[in-house]
Amino acid sequence: MNRPRHPYSRLLGATAGATLVLLTGCAVGPDYHRPDVPVTHDRFKEAGGDWLPAAPADALSRAPWWTLFNDPQLDQFVAQVEVSNQNVAAAVASYAQARATVREERAAIFPTIDLSAGATRSGTKSSGSSTVVSTGGTSVTSSGSSRVRNTYQTDIGASWEPDIWGVLRRGIENANATLSASAADLQAATLSARGELVTDYLSLREADAEIALLEKTVDGYQRALEITQNRYKVGVAPKSDVLSAQSTLYSTQAELEAMRNTRAQYEHAIAVLLGKAPSDFSLAPADWNGTVPNVPVGLPSTLLQRRPDIAAAERNVAAANATVGIQQAAWFPSLTLSASYGTSSSSLHKLFDASSALWSLGASAAETLIDFGARRGAIDAARAAYDQAVASYRETTLEAFQDVEDNLSATRALEKQYALRQQASTAADENERVLLNQYRAGQVAYSDVVTAQASALSARRSLVQVALSRQTTAVALIQALGGGWQAGDTPQMNATKAQG
């Protein structure tokens, strides 16, 4: 035997059916198209003929980019950035907030259903006045006879504003675009933190190399001072030679202490990037390998896919475009549908009897007739915000290409500088050795030795510093190219996957 359908079922069924019909409406406002960017070439100017375009399957995409420096200690540190760095943690929280906003916007498409229940006790006095006592309220008594009545009621209701003009769908578009931008911001924060950590680590290792170089130099200057003092004692060298040797030694020792302080500051910076207090972190000195990776250079179109800041800027344009549609929908009337079903009885045990049932269906429409330009102003503001987002997107793209061109130029120049610095350092070392032997033989003045020593030390340190500059420029170039992303793994796709 077929049972009659309960009024609750009819209410929910009608609501769901109306939902499917009205969700197919058109969305007011402009559909989104990615803005054009002023890029007319398929290659970088500073790449020259020596650089090969990167393919999506190159070594940089297959492995974490920091492994190209061949330092296991560095690999361990970078792996901790994602969970330890507070800037990245803040970006993760922002991304979670954006995901929650998407869920909130999606929920607005569907009806709101609520359930209520209540009990009321009321009475009337013989004089005509009444005393009302609600559940949990205060009883008021008065003289004269009274009549008391109990009322119990339940009600389930639904209200829905159908998205006829697409304002809710534009809101979801806005939230989804914001979510994608937040995902890109998270990638940018991670890339920035990792790049800063790698740069600080390489700088610390270069400081270790300079400290070792200065310590070796100090030992040599101490031996030179002893030679000069011995020559002075036997009357072969003047007092000024001893003073010059002391001045050179003490100045170099001062530079050594300054370099040790620089190393300590890099160690503190690394600790903070790892989310640790500097007092709880220490890094023992180690050899610096000076590895400079060969970074494959992608085409401009590849760069647009890999740079997280470009992706975030483009998604902000999409969000601003959706906002224009939301504001334009204010010109159209809003429609609200409502339905309710409930029961009411003076007796609790008869509350759910069919004779106690109450129901209602309703619809209402509202339209603003005169707002003295408020809606027009809101639309104009949304369009201006869209234009601003487009300009910001294009500027971000241009700055990204500038970053790549600058670092390509610096990479080429530093490579040539390093070769020349090697030659200069070799020549300075040989000149120092020759003059020191000549001084021992009494052929030259000690001032010539001091000059040669200063020149040799400067050449050695310059060589180490240029080697570090080559490494840090490689880091900057990798960041400018968007890190180690694969072309098909953009922030937009990641955000879409995260919504499921």
Order of alpha helices (4+ residues) and beta strands (2+ residues): alpha-alpha-alpha-alpha-beta-beta-beta-alpha-alpha-alpha-alpha-beta-beta-alpha-alpha-alpha
